[in-house]
């Protein structure tokens, strides 16, 4: 896999993982009972974005490493993938 393809695949996995991690541990103002005037009650109190960015990067690195190993050692070939997904040949 070329460097450009590797970076693109990593970025796509990172972006998907970010949207999976964003809702973790978020509490709204309404849940805490302290709604600031003029704000949406569903707005998060402390989103902790830096922690989530780091967690996303760590999780993405693990998922990417597994994908890269599967690709490098040919653990999953195209025929197996087509059969697994029940796609027409």
Buried (B, 14 or more C-beta within 10 A) or exposed (E): EEEEEBEEBBEEBBEEBBEEBBEEEBEEBEEEEEBEEEEEEEEBBEBBEEEBBEBBBEBBBEBBEEBBEEBEEEEEEEEEEEEEEEEEE
